[in-house]
């Protein structure tokens, strides 16, 4: 590997720039990105988008993970607002929150 010498001021500035405070949109995008930070959660979203509604059992059958692990991923997606859950007897039916998904797309497009 060839090393290139660093000229003064080019690689390391003499003083640190003042960091910009995080805005609400940056925090919102970071929170949503964190919710999508695991491949299983991305897969769950894809399943719910394709089916437009789903019960937890269907999700567990589609993902090779333990039911308790899938439930934890569903909880994180629900806390981020990307999915909604509705109790239907002994089951919880999950679906995409279309408005929140649209908001995620807008935030990503703003990068």
Rosetta constraint file for C-alpha pairs under 8 A:
AtomPair CA 6 CA 10 HARMONIC 6.59 0.50
AtomPair CA 6 CA 11 HARMONIC 5.95 0.50
AtomPair CA 7 CA 11 HARMONIC 6.96 0.50
AtomPair CA 8 CA 12 HARMONIC 7.39 0.50
AtomPair CA 8 CA 13 HARMONIC 7.93 0.50
AtomPair CA 9 CA 13 HARMONIC 4.76 0.50
AtomPair CA 9 CA 14 HARMONIC 6.42 0.50
AtomPair CA 22 CA 26 HARMONIC 6.03 0.50
AtomPair CA 22 CA 27 HARMONIC 6.57 0.50
AtomPair CA 23 CA 27 HARMONIC 6.36 0.50
AtomPair CA 24 CA 28 HARMONIC 6.04 0.50
AtomPair CA 25 CA 29 HARMONIC 6.06 0.50
AtomPair CA 25 CA 107 HARMONIC 7.30 0.50
AtomPair CA 26 CA 30 HARMONIC 6.06 0.50
AtomPair CA 27 CA 31 HARMONIC 6.11 0.50
AtomPair CA 28 CA 32 HARMONIC 6.27 0.50
AtomPair CA 29 CA 33 HARMONIC 5.95 0.50
AtomPair CA 29 CA 104 HARMONIC 6.99 0.50
AtomPair CA 29 CA 107 HARMONIC 6.17 0.50
AtomPair CA 29 CA 108 HARMONIC 7.41 0.50
AtomPair CA 30 CA 34 HARMONIC 6.05 0.50
AtomPair CA 31 CA 35 HARMONIC 6.38 0.50
AtomPair CA 31 CA 80 HARMONIC 6.98 0.50
AtomPair CA 32 CA 36 HARMONIC 6.43 0.50
AtomPair CA 32 CA 80 HARMONIC 6.14 0.50
AtomPair CA 32 CA 82 HARMONIC 7.99 0.50
AtomPair CA 32 CA 104 HARMONIC 7.08 0.50
AtomPair CA 33 CA 37 HARMONIC 6.08 0.50
AtomPair CA 35 CA 41 HARMONIC 7.42 0.50
AtomPair CA 35 CA 76 HARMONIC 6.16 0.50
AtomPair CA 35 CA 77 HARMONIC 5.81 0.50
AtomPair CA 35 CA 80 HARMONIC 6.31 0.50
AtomPair CA 36 CA 41 HARMONIC 5.87 0.50
AtomPair CA 36 CA 42 HARMONIC 5.84 0.50
AtomPair CA 36 CA 77 HARMONIC 7.74 0.50
AtomPair CA 37 CA 41 HARMONIC 7.45 0.50
AtomPair CA 37 CA 42 HARMONIC 7.89 0.50
AtomPair CA 38 CA 42 HARMONIC 6.61 0.50
AtomPair CA 39 CA 43 HARMONIC 6.17 0.50
AtomPair CA 40 CA 44 HARMONIC 6.14 0.50
AtomPair CA 40 CA 63 HARMONIC 7.39 0.50
AtomPair CA 40 CA 70 HARMONIC 7.91 0.50
AtomPair CA 40 CA 73 HARMONIC 7.30 0.50
AtomPair CA 41 CA 45 HARMONIC 6.25 0.50
AtomPair CA 41 CA 73 HARMONIC 5.89 0.50
AtomPair CA 41 CA 74 HARMONIC 7.36 0.50
AtomPair CA 41 CA 77 HARMONIC 7.13 0.50
AtomPair CA 42 CA 46 HARMONIC 6.33 0.50
AtomPair CA 43 CA 47 HARMONIC 6.19 0.50
AtomPair CA 43 CA 63 HARMONIC 7.87 0.50
AtomPair CA 44 CA 48 HARMONIC 6.20 0.50
AtomPair CA 44 CA 59 HARMONIC 6.86 0.50
AtomPair CA 44 CA 74 HARMONIC 7.81 0.50
AtomPair CA 45 CA 49 HARMONIC 6.05 0.50
AtomPair CA 45 CA 83 HARMONIC 7.99 0.50
AtomPair CA 45 CA 96 HARMONIC 7.25 0.50
AtomPair CA 46 CA 50 HARMONIC 6.10 0.50
AtomPair CA 47 CA 51 HARMONIC 6.14 0.50
AtomPair CA 47 CA 59 HARMONIC 7.40 0.50
AtomPair CA 48 CA 52 HARMONIC 5.38 0.50
AtomPair CA 48 CA 53 HARMONIC 5.83 0.50
AtomPair CA 48 CA 54 HARMONIC 6.22 0.50
AtomPair CA 48 CA 94 HARMONIC 7.50 0.50
AtomPair CA 48 CA 95 HARMONIC 5.81 0.50
AtomPair CA 48 CA 96 HARMONIC 6.10 0.50
AtomPair CA 49 CA 53 HARMONIC 7.71 0.50
AtomPair CA 49 CA 95 HARMONIC 7.75 0.50
AtomPair CA 49 CA 96 HARMONIC 6.42 0.50
AtomPair CA 52 CA 95 HARMONIC 6.16 0.50
AtomPair CA 52 CA 96 HARMONIC 6.95 0.50
AtomPair CA 53 CA 93 HARMONIC 7.08 0.50
AtomPair CA 53 CA 94 HARMONIC 6.06 0.50
AtomPair CA 53 CA 95 HARMONIC 4.67 0.50
AtomPair CA 53 CA 96 HARMONIC 7.45 0.50
AtomPair CA 54 CA 58 HARMONIC 6.51 0.50
AtomPair CA 54 CA 59 HARMONIC 7.19 0.50
AtomPair CA 54 CA 93 HARMONIC 5.59 0.50
AtomPair CA 54 CA 94 HARMONIC 5.34 0.50
AtomPair CA 54 CA 95 HARMONIC 6.24 0.50
AtomPair CA 55 CA 59 HARMONIC 6.82 0.50
AtomPair CA 55 CA 91 HARMONIC 6.82 0.50
AtomPair CA 55 CA 92 HARMONIC 6.01 0.50
AtomPair CA 55 CA 93 HARMONIC 4.25 0.50
AtomPair CA 55 CA 94 HARMONIC 5.88 0.50
AtomPair CA 56 CA 60 HARMONIC 6.28 0.50
AtomPair CA 56 CA 71 HARMONIC 7.84 0.50
AtomPair CA 56 CA 91 HARMONIC 7.07 0.50
AtomPair CA 56 CA 92 HARMONIC 6.22 0.50
AtomPair CA 56 CA 93 HARMONIC 6.32 0.50
AtomPair CA 56 CA 94 HARMONIC 6.98 0.50
AtomPair CA 57 CA 61 HARMONIC 6.25 0.50
AtomPair CA 58 CA 62 HARMONIC 6.33 0.50
AtomPair CA 59 CA 63 HARMONIC 6.32 0.50
AtomPair CA 59 CA 70 HARMONIC 7.67 0.50
AtomPair CA 60 CA 64 HARMONIC 7.20 0.50
AtomPair CA 60 CA 65 HARMONIC 6.91 0.50
AtomPair CA 60 CA 66 HARMONIC 7.27 0.50
AtomPair CA 60 CA 67 HARMONIC 5.80 0.50
AtomPair CA 60 CA 70 HARMONIC 6.37 0.50
AtomPair CA 63 CA 70 HARMONIC 7.90 0.50
AtomPair CA 65 CA 69 HARMONIC 6.30 0.50
AtomPair CA 65 CA 70 HARMONIC 6.45 0.50
AtomPair CA 66 CA 70 HARMONIC 6.36 0.50
AtomPair CA 67 CA 71 HARMONIC 6.12 0.50
AtomPair CA 68 CA 72 HARMONIC 6.34 0.50
AtomPair CA 69 CA 73 HARMONIC 6.43 0.50
AtomPair CA 70 CA 74 HARMONIC 6.13 0.50
AtomPair CA 71 CA 75 HARMONIC 6.11 0.50
AtomPair CA 72 CA 76 HARMONIC 6.37 0.50
AtomPair CA 73 CA 77 HARMONIC 6.31 0.50
AtomPair CA 74 CA 78 HARMONIC 6.04 0.50
AtomPair CA 74 CA 83 HARMONIC 7.92 0.50
AtomPair CA 75 CA 79 HARMONIC 6.06 0.50
AtomPair CA 76 CA 80 HARMONIC 6.28 0.50
AtomPair CA 77 CA 81 HARMONIC 6.37 0.50
AtomPair CA 77 CA 82 HARMONIC 5.50 0.50
AtomPair CA 77 CA 83 HARMONIC 5.90 0.50
AtomPair CA 78 CA 82 HARMONIC 5.84 0.50
AtomPair CA 78 CA 83 HARMONIC 4.89 0.50
AtomPair CA 78 CA 84 HARMONIC 5.87 0.50
AtomPair CA 78 CA 85 HARMONIC 7.32 0.50
AtomPair CA 81 CA 97 HARMONIC 6.90 0.50
AtomPair CA 81 CA 100 HARMONIC 6.49 0.50
AtomPair CA 82 CA 96 HARMONIC 6.12 0.50
AtomPair CA 82 CA 97 HARMONIC 5.36 0.50
AtomPair CA 82 CA 98 HARMONIC 7.86 0.50
AtomPair CA 82 CA 100 HARMONIC 5.68 0.50
AtomPair CA 82 CA 101 HARMONIC 6.11 0.50
AtomPair CA 83 CA 94 HARMONIC 6.56 0.50
AtomPair CA 83 CA 95 HARMONIC 5.50 0.50
AtomPair CA 83 CA 96 HARMONIC 4.39 0.50
AtomPair CA 83 CA 97 HARMONIC 4.94 0.50
AtomPair CA 84 CA 94 HARMONIC 5.52 0.50
AtomPair CA 84 CA 95 HARMONIC 5.42 0.50
AtomPair CA 84 CA 96 HARMONIC 6.22 0.50
AtomPair CA 84 CA 97 HARMONIC 6.04 0.50
AtomPair CA 85 CA 92 HARMONIC 6.05 0.50
AtomPair CA 85 CA 93 HARMONIC 5.48 0.50
AtomPair CA 85 CA 94 HARMONIC 4.38 0.50
AtomPair CA 85 CA 95 HARMONIC 6.60 0.50
AtomPair CA 86 CA 92 HARMONIC 5.41 0.50
AtomPair CA 86 CA 93 HARMONIC 5.14 0.50
AtomPair CA 86 CA 94 HARMONIC 6.40 0.50
AtomPair CA 87 CA 91 HARMONIC 5.94 0.50
AtomPair CA 87 CA 92 HARMONIC 4.40 0.50
AtomPair CA 87 CA 93 HARMONIC 6.21 0.50
AtomPair CA 88 CA 92 HARMONIC 5.71 0.50
AtomPair CA 88 CA 93 HARMONIC 6.57 0.50
AtomPair CA 96 CA 101 HARMONIC 7.48 0.50
AtomPair CA 97 CA 101 HARMONIC 6.25 0.50
AtomPair CA 98 CA 102 HARMONIC 6.12 0.50
AtomPair CA 99 CA 103 HARMONIC 6.23 0.50
AtomPair CA 100 CA 104 HARMONIC 6.22 0.50
AtomPair CA 101 CA 105 HARMONIC 6.39 0.50
AtomPair CA 102 CA 106 HARMONIC 6.35 0.50
AtomPair CA 103 CA 107 HARMONIC 6.21 0.50
AtomPair CA 104 CA 108 HARMONIC 6.17 0.50
AtomPair CA 105 CA 109 HARMONIC 6.06 0.50
AtomPair CA 106 CA 110 HARMONIC 6.31 0.50
AtomPair CA 107 CA 111 HARMONIC 7.07 0.50
